[in-house]
Amino acid sequence: MKNRKNHLKGRALRRNIAGYLFIAPAMAGFIIFMLIPTITTVVLSFFEWNVVTDPVFAGIENYTAVFADPLFWNSIKVTLQYMIYHIPASLILAFIMAIALKQKIRGVGIFRTAFVLPWITTPIIISFIWKWILDPNFGILNYLAKSLGMDLSNVINSEWFPMVSVALINMWIFCGYHMMIFTAGLGNIPETLYEAAEIDGANSLQRTFKITVPLMRPTIMFAMITSVIGSFQIFDLIYGMYQGGPGDTTRVYYYYIYENAFVYFKMGYACTLSVILFLLLVGFTLLQYVLFQKNMVTDYSS
């Protein structure tokens, strides 16, 4: 009996060791590339460091300097402006596309693939292509406009155009991604609910707002949260097309962190901005979670 217990203990130990070995690469990656950099960022946010010299402890000076920095508040304003331009239009369009492509029509897979292609393309390449397209002097957009008797140079060079163009381009990039999320959510709604509503005389618009939208709240919440996080992390298009300009019109929060870290080499200040960004994202996420959790339906069976 004792030998059998020892044998079972040995088997359980071997299974545990095997399990730990399987998760070891993932855990090593998490520790090396996420946990250690995160802890280091928080620590360095209390130091002044220009990469060349040794870090100097500064206490909370970086934090007080951030909140007194007009460029910090400008980056918040520009990022929120981008979110207003981008998120509502992108999610509404993706939702409509998901509903439209849910219909049983020939070639629907081709359309889905076409909409997803921009999302899987490298953003920096997209930024260079659109920079050429929107160039007021040599871009194809203004060339086509001039061939029709119009000149878009003043529009392209206007102060409001860069951020609007970035929002529209990113909407084109991410519409396919959000469409896939919404398509997955729509697939979880039982068809019997629509059939019952149709028998009761509900038209397609009523079915959409009385059945689809309420039951899609968890999916919409996920799309909203990821969109807000992604909006605060937008960098590739800004860097490739405008480098924060003209003026400060496209100097979003993430680009401002990049400037402080790798242009001005104010690493401690950049780490402070990163910590504040993390706290902002946690706050926005919790706020959205609380708002969406009210009357949320997660069980469609009843």
N, C-alpha and C positions, 0 to 999 in steps of 0.2 A: 504493500500500500504506500509506504514511504517512497519507494523507488518511483512509483507511478506519479506521485505528487511532484517529485523532483523533475521527472520527465516533462510533466505539463508546465511547470514553472520555466524550464529551459526552453520549451517551444514558445511560450508567451514572450520570453525575453528576446528570442531570435526574431519573432514577429515585430516586436517593438523596435528593435535595432534596425530591421529592414525598413520599417515605416519612417524612422528618423533619417535613414540614409536617402530615401526617396524625396523627402521634403528638404533635405540639406541644401541642394542648389538654390531652391527658391528662397529659403531663409537666408542664405549667404548673400544673395542678390538684394533682398530687402534690407539687410543690415548694412551692407556696403554702400548701396546706391540710394537708400532712402533714410534709414534711421540715423546713421552717423552724419550725413550731410544736414539733416534736419536739426539735430542737436548742435552741430557746429555752427549752423546759421544763427540759432537762438543765442548761443554764447557770444559769437562775434558781433551781434547786434549791440552789445555793451562795450565794444572796443572801437577805437579808431585804427584803421589799417589800410595802408596804401599798397599792399602786396610786397613792396621792396623792403621796407623796414619792419621791425617787430611790432606786433599789435600793442597798443597802449590802452589801458583800461580807461573808459570814459563815463562809466555809470549810465545814467539815463539821458545823457546829453544828446545822443543821436535821436532819441524819441522826442525830446522837447524841440530839437531842431527840425524834425520832420513836420510837426504840427505848426511850426512857424514858417514853413517853406511854401511860398506861393506856387511853385512848380508842382509840389505834391498835390495841392488842392486842385490845380489845373488838370493834372493827370486823372484825378478822380472824376472831375467834371467831364473831361473828354471821354473817359471810359463809359460813364453813365450815358452820355450822349450817344455813343456807339451802340450801347445796349438798347436804347429806345428805338434807334433806327433799325437795328438788326433782328432782335429776338421776336417781337410780335409778328412782324411780316414773315419771318422765316418759318416760325412754328405754324402759323395759320396756313401758309402756302403748302407746307409739308403735310399738314392734316388733310387739306382738300385733295392733294395728290394721292395720299394713302387711300382715302375713300374712293376716289375715281378709279385707281388702279386695282381696287379690290373687286371690281366688276369682272365678270367672266368674258373677257374680250380677247381676240386673237392678237398675239404678239405682245402681250402685257409684260412678259419677261424682258423683252428688248428695251422697253421704255424704262423699266426698273433699273436695268444695267446702265442705261445711258444717264439716268439721274444720279447714280452712285459714282460714276467714273470721276467727276471732279473731286469728290471727297478722298478718293484713294490716290490722287495725283499729289506730288510733292508741292506744298504751298509756296515755297520760295520760287519754284519754276513758274507757277501760276502768277505770282506777283510780277516777275520780269515780263511775262507775256502781256499782262494787262497794263503794265507801265508803258510798253511800246504802243499798245492799242490806244491808250488815252493821251499819248504825247500830243500837245497842242500844235506842234510844228510838223512832226513826222509820223504821227499816229494814224492808223487806218480809219479810226472813227471820224476824226476831223476831215480826213481826205474824202471820205464818202459824203460827209455833210457839205463840203465845199462843192463836190460834184453836183449836188442838188441845190446849189445856190445859197447855202447857209455857212456860217463860220461859228464854230463852237469854242474858239480860243478863249473868249471872255468867260464862258461858262466853266471850262476846264480850269482856268486860272483863278476862278473865284474862291473865296475863303471857305465856303461851305461845301464845295464839291469833293475835296479829298476824302473827308470822313463819310460822306454819302456813298461815294464810289466804293470805299472799303467795305461798308455795310452791305451794299448790293452784291459785290463779288463774293463776300463770305456767305451771303444768303444762297447764292448759286452753288457754292461749294458744299454747304452743309444741309441743303434741302433734301438731298438723297439720303443722308444719314438719318435725319429726323423722320423721313418718310418710312425708312425701314423699321424704326422704333414704333411708329404709329401703326404700321401694317401688322407688326407682331401683336400689339395691343388689340387691334380690331379682330384679329384671329381668335382671341380668347373670349369674345362676346358670343354667347349662344345664338344661333340663327332663329331658334324658337321664339326669342323675345321679339325679333322683327316680324316674324310671321303672325304672332299674336296681336302686335300693334297694327299690322296691316289689316287683319280681320276686323279690328275695332274701328277701322276707318282712318287711321293716321297716315298722312302723306309722308313723302321722303324727308321733307324738312322737319316735320314734327318728330319723326323717328330719329333723326340726327341729334336734335337738341334735347329730346326726352329720354333717349336710350344711349346713343353713342357717346355723347359728350360726358354725361354723368359717370358712365361705366369706364370711361377712359381717363378719369382723374388720376389714378396712380401712374399711368404712362405719361400723361401730360406733366405731372409733377416731376418725374424723372427727367423728361426733356427740358423742362424749365431750369432745374437745378444744374444739369450739365451745360446748358446754354449760358447761364450766368457765370459759372466757373470758367468756361471757355472764353467768354467775353473779357474777363479780367486777365486772361492769359494770351490774348491776341498779340502776336509779335511779327510773324513771318511777312504778312502783307504790308504792314507798316514799315518794316525794315526794307523790304524789297522795292516798295513803290515811293515812299515819301520820307523815310528816316525822321519821322516825328514832325516834319514841316507840312506846308509852309508855316513859318512861325512856330506856334505850339499847337496847331489845330489837330494834329494826329499824334501828339505825344501822349499816348495811352500809358496806363500804370505800368504794364510789363516793360514797355520800351524805356520808361524812366528808370526802372530798376537796372536794365541793361546799360544805360548811359552811365549811371553812377558806378557800376561795377567795372565795366570794361572800356569806358571812354575816359572817365575822370579818376578811375582806380580808387574810389571811395568805398571799399569793400564793407566796412563796418556800417556805413550809411545804407548801402544796398541791402545788407542783411536785415537792417531795421525795417526797411520798406517791405522786405519779403515776409517778415514776421507779421507786420500790420496787414499785409495782403491775406495771409492765412487766417487771421482773426476776422477780417472782413468777409471772407468766403464762408467761414463757419457761421457768422451772424446771418448772412443772406440765406444760407442753406436751412438753418433752423427756422427762420422767419417763413420761408416758403413751405417748409414741412408743416408748421403749425397751421398756416392758412389752408393748405390743401387737405390736411387731415380731417377737417370738418366735413361731416356727412360723406366721407369717402366710402365707396363700395368696393370691396376686394373679393367678395364671394358672389358669383353670378348664378349660383345654382338655385337660390331661393326665388 
